[in-house]
Amino acid sequence: EDCILAIDGLPETMHMGAEVNGEICSIGTFYPESSPKVNAHAPYRLRAMATHPDFRRQHMGERLIREALEELQNKGADVLWCDARLKAVPFYASLGFHALPEVYDVPNIGPHQFMWIHIK
């Protein structure tokens, strides 16, 4: 219940997962939301991304993001943005995301940076 988002059931919301041998190992939720920090006509936001610790550093999260970018391009989205935990900033940067330099605190979670990628 702690992980339920108000946008989970909306028709525009996209939930994706990567699996290995039928076991979900990485997940992410994507939904349309604008941000004053990035100029976009059809922005999507990434929330609630996670990869099980046993599958980290095995490219599961990378596969998930790359497939999500393809799906979002098909939906006409032009930007994907997120509030990235500081420890995840290098991961998103390796996929081509840009980051604003400011670090800010998300209550009950910790320090984050705003990141985005233009969808081609």
C-alpha positions in Angstrom: 0.0 0.0 0.0 2.9 2.3 0.6 3.9 2.1 -3.0 0.5 2.9 -4.6 0.5 6.1 -6.6 -2.7 8.1 -7.4 -1.9 7.8 -11.1 -1.5 4.0 -11.2 -4.9 3.3 -12.6 -5.1 6.1 -15.2 -5.3 4.9 -18.9 -2.2 7.0 -19.8 -0.1 5.4 -17.1 2.4 2.8 -18.3 3.8 0.1 -15.9 6.7 -1.8 -17.2 8.8 -4.7 -15.9 11.8 -6.7 -16.9 11.8 -10.3 -16.0 14.2 -13.2 -16.0 12.9 -16.8 -16.0 9.4 -15.5 -15.2 10.6 -13.4 -12.2 10.1 -9.7 -12.3 13.5 -8.1 -11.5 13.0 -4.4 -12.5 10.0 -2.1 -12.6 9.1 1.4 -13.5 6.0 3.6 -13.8 5.6 6.2 -16.6 2.9 8.7 -16.9 2.2 12.1 -18.6 3.2 15.0 -16.4 4.8 18.3 -17.2 7.6 20.0 -15.2 8.6 23.6 -15.2 12.2 22.4 -15.3 12.1 21.1 -18.8 10.4 22.4 -22.0 8.3 19.7 -23.6 5.1 19.4 -25.6 4.4 15.8 -24.5 6.4 15.0 -21.3 6.3 11.8 -19.4 7.5 11.3 -15.9 9.3 8.2 -14.5 8.4 7.2 -11.0 8.9 4.2 -8.8 11.7 2.6 -10.7 13.4 -0.2 -8.8 15.6 -3.2 -9.6 15.8 -6.2 -7.2 19.3 -6.3 -5.6 20.1 -9.7 -7.1 19.7 -8.3 -10.6 21.5 -5.0 -10.3 24.5 -4.4 -12.6 23.0 -6.9 -15.1 21.4 -4.3 -17.4 17.9 -5.0 -16.4 17.1 -1.4 -15.6 18.8 -0.3 -18.8 16.7 -2.7 -20.8 13.6 -1.4 -19.1 14.4 2.3 -19.8 15.3 1.6 -23.4 12.1 -0.3 -24.0 10.1 2.4 -22.2 11.7 5.1 -24.4 10.5 3.2 -27.5 7.0 2.9 -26.2 6.9 6.5 -25.2 8.1 7.5 -28.6 5.2 5.5 -30.1 2.9 7.4 -27.8 4.2 10.7 -29.1 6.1 11.7 -25.9 9.1 14.0 -26.5 10.7 14.1 -23.0 11.1 11.6 -20.1 12.0 13.2 -16.8 12.5 12.0 -13.2 13.6 12.9 -9.7 16.7 10.7 -9.5 18.2 9.5 -6.2 21.8 10.6 -6.1 23.1 7.1 -6.2 21.1 6.5 -9.4 22.4 9.7 -11.2 25.3 7.8 -12.9 22.9 5.1 -14.1 20.6 7.6 -15.8 23.5 9.6 -17.1 24.9 6.5 -18.8 21.6 6.2 -20.7 21.8 9.8 -22.0 19.8 11.6 -19.3 20.9 15.2 -18.5 20.9 16.5 -14.9 20.4 19.9 -13.3 23.1 20.7 -10.8 20.8 21.4 -7.9 20.4 18.7 -5.2 17.2 18.7 -3.3 15.6 16.6 -0.6 12.5 14.4 -1.3 10.9 13.9 2.1 11.3 10.4 3.6 13.5 9.4 0.7 16.6 11.6 0.6 18.7 13.7 -1.8 17.7 13.8 -5.6 18.6 15.6 -8.8 16.2 16.4 -11.6 17.1 14.5 -14.8 15.6 14.3 -18.3 16.1 12.8 -21.7 14.7 13.9 -25.1 12.9 11.1 -26.9 13.9 10.9 -30.5 
